[in-house]
Amino acid sequence: MADVTRKVDPAPYLQGVMKRLEAIFPGHGLALLVFDFNKIEAGRMNWVSNAHRADMVAALREMAAQLEGRAHPAPPSQQ
């Protein structure tokens, strides 16, 4: 686990990290969320994404459903 006592403002680093991630995962939608441990409700969360806002919201909703056990399996592909 990271050293939670060291405080660094992630905002200046997010764009640079995103550029590196895009180089590693070309053609994929990406998001990076950075937040303080044990303070997510009262704390601050920084994030960056290369996706359109609507696509990112849909992806986050799908992830939340999976984490909460509400996700349903995808239907069979017709391809």
Secondary structure, 3 states (H helix, E strand, C coil): CCCCCCCCCCHHHHHHHHHHHHHHCCCCCCEEEEECCCCCCCCCEEEEECCCHHHHHHHHHHHHHHHCCCCCCCCCCCC
